Amino acid sequence: MAGLIERLGPCKLKPRRLPPFQSIVQAIIYQQLSGKAAETILGRFQALFGNGEFPTPQQVLGMAPERLCSAGLSRPKAKYILGLVEHTLADRLPTLEACDELADEEIVQQLMQIKGVGRWTAEMFLMFNLGRPDVLPVLDLGIRKGFQIAYRKRKPPEPEPLARFGQKWKPFRTTAAWYLWRAVDS
């Protein structure tokens, strides 16, 4: 890890602090896609609402799943976003302020109640939106590949052994994750 830090310089991870609805919609769109493809679909999704702003849950509620799919969303992702809308409008999605009072695992458990939001999506929310400092998404293939590269292993570690090893990086596992992703990029 020291070699990565020396080679890559300071961690440049900054929290976005977007409204949770917006952040999770973006995370759903980005699931299992390249960044470029997801960025294109996200732009088309926003364009469906015509004002250049990110849509509100109320605006998305009135949109038919087929119309959402016309932006490039898969049918399941369109349904996940509509389910998130219902969750949000029923006041079951914590606000940023509420998140600030909750522990990481409490947020993960609340978000995983939403169909289409699994542990990976919840952890991305913690890291990139809330700026939580101690998250290690061991299910992320990029993290596992980065570990393989950084520690010169023949194959990526399985999630459980990686989680155990990652205890060494507490309470800065988010920073460690950032460096592991950069190891793959470089």
C-alpha positions in Angstrom: 0.0 0.0 0.0 2.9 2.4 0.8 4.2 2.0 -2.8 0.8 2.9 -4.2 0.5 5.9 -2.0 4.0 7.1 -3.0 3.3 6.5 -6.7 -0.2 8.0 -6.8 0.1 10.8 -4.4 -2.6 12.1 -2.1 -6.1 10.6 -2.1 -8.5 12.9 -4.1 -11.8 11.5 -2.9 -14.3 14.2 -2.0 -17.9 13.6 -0.9 -20.6 14.9 -3.2 -23.3 15.4 -0.6 -26.1 15.1 -3.1 -29.7 14.5 -2.0 -30.0 10.7 -1.3 -32.6 10.3 -4.0 -30.3 11.7 -6.6 -27.3 9.9 -5.4 -29.0 6.5 -5.4 -30.6 7.0 -8.8 -27.2 7.7 -10.1 -25.7 4.6 -8.4 -28.5 2.4 -9.9 -27.8 3.8 -13.3 -24.1 3.1 -12.9 -24.5 -0.5 -11.7 -22.6 -2.9 -13.9 -21.8 -0.4 -16.6 -18.7 1.3 -17.7 -18.4 4.9 -16.5 -18.8 6.3 -20.1 -22.0 4.2 -20.8 -23.5 5.1 -17.5 -22.7 8.8 -17.9 -24.5 8.8 -21.3 -27.6 7.1 -19.9 -27.6 9.4 -16.9 -27.6 12.4 -19.3 -30.5 11.0 -21.3 -32.4 10.2 -18.1 -32.1 13.8 -17.0 -33.0 15.1 -20.5 -36.4 13.2 -20.2 -37.5 15.8 -17.7 -36.5 18.8 -19.9 -35.3 21.4 -17.5 -31.7 20.4 -17.2 -32.1 19.8 -13.4 -32.1 16.4 -11.8 -35.7 15.3 -11.5 -37.6 15.2 -8.2 -39.2 12.0 -7.1 -42.6 13.5 -8.0 -41.5 14.1 -11.5 -40.1 10.6 -11.9 -43.3 9.1 -10.4 -45.3 10.3 -13.4 -42.9 8.6 -15.9 -43.9 5.3 -17.5 -41.2 2.6 -17.3 -41.1 2.4 -21.1 -40.2 6.1 -21.2 -37.4 5.6 -18.7 -36.1 2.7 -20.8 -36.0 5.0 -23.8 -33.1 6.8 -22.0 -31.1 3.5 -22.1 -32.2 2.1 -18.8 -32.9 -1.6 -18.6 -36.4 -2.6 -17.6 -35.2 -3.8 -14.1 -33.3 -0.5 -13.5 -36.4 1.5 -14.5 -38.4 -0.5 -12.0 -35.8 0.0 -9.3 -35.8 3.7 -9.8 -39.6 3.8 -9.6 -39.4 1.7 -6.5 -36.9 4.2 -5.0 -39.4 7.0 -5.9 -42.1 5.2 -3.8 -39.7 4.6 -1.0 -38.7 8.3 -1.0 -42.3 9.6 -1.2 -43.2 7.4 1.7 -40.4 9.0 3.8 -38.5 5.7 4.1 -35.3 7.1 2.5 -33.1 8.9 5.1 -32.2 12.5 4.4 -28.6 13.7 4.4 -29.2 15.1 7.9 -30.6 11.8 9.1 -27.7 9.9 7.5 -25.3 12.1 9.5 -26.8 10.7 12.7 -26.7 7.0 11.6 -23.9 4.5 11.7 -22.7 3.1 8.4 -24.3 -0.3 8.9 -27.6 1.3 9.8 -27.6 3.2 6.5 -26.6 0.0 4.6 -29.5 -1.9 6.2 -32.0 0.9 5.4 -30.9 1.2 1.8 -30.9 -2.5 1.2 -34.7 -2.5 1.9 -35.1 -0.9 -1.5 -35.3 -3.3 -4.4 -32.3 -2.9 -6.6 -30.1 -1.4 -3.9 -27.7 -4.0 -2.5 -24.6 -3.8 -0.3 -22.4 -2.5 -3.1 -24.7 0.4 -4.0 -25.2 1.3 -0.3 -21.4 1.3 0.2 -20.9 3.5 -2.8 -23.4 5.9 -1.3 -21.5 5.9 2.0 -18.2 6.5 0.3 -18.9 8.9 -2.6 -21.9 10.8 -1.3 -21.5 10.9 2.5 -17.7 10.8 2.6 -17.6 8.1 5.2 -14.0 7.3 5.9 -14.1 3.6 6.9 -15.8 1.7 4.1 -14.2 -1.2 2.2 -16.5 -2.6 -0.5 -15.0 -6.1 -0.6 -17.7 -7.3 -3.2 -16.3 -4.8 -5.7 -14.2 -6.5 -8.4 -12.1 -3.4 -8.9 -11.1 -3.4 -5.2 -10.3 -7.1 -5.4 -8.2 -6.7 -8.6 -6.5 -3.7 -7.1 -5.5 -5.8 -4.1 -4.2 -8.5 -6.4 -2.0 -5.9 -8.3 -0.8 -4.0 -5.2 0.1 -7.1 -3.2 1.3 -9.1 -6.3 -1.1 -12.0 -5.9 -1.9 -14.6 -8.6 -5.6 -14.0 -8.3 -8.0 -11.5 -6.6 -8.8 -12.4 -3.0 -12.3 -13.6 -2.1 -14.4 -11.0 -0.1 -14.0 -12.6 3.4 -10.2 -12.8 3.4 -10.0 -9.3 1.9 -12.3 -8.0 4.7 -10.1 -9.6 7.3 -6.9 -8.1 5.7 -8.7 -4.7 5.4 -9.0 -4.5 9.2 -5.3 -3.2 9.1 -6.5 -0.1 7.3 -9.2 0.9 9.9 -10.3 3.6 10.3 -9.3 4.7 6.7 -10.6 1.8 4.6 -12.3 4.2 2.2 -8.9 5.7 1.4 -7.4 2.3 1.0 -10.3 1.4 -1.4 -9.5 4.6 -3.5 -5.9 3.5 -3.8 -6.9 0.0 -4.8 -9.1 1.3 -7.6 -6.3 3.6 -8.8 -4.0 0.5 -8.9 -6.3 -1.0 -11.5 -6.5 2.3 -13.4 -2.7 2.7 -13.5 
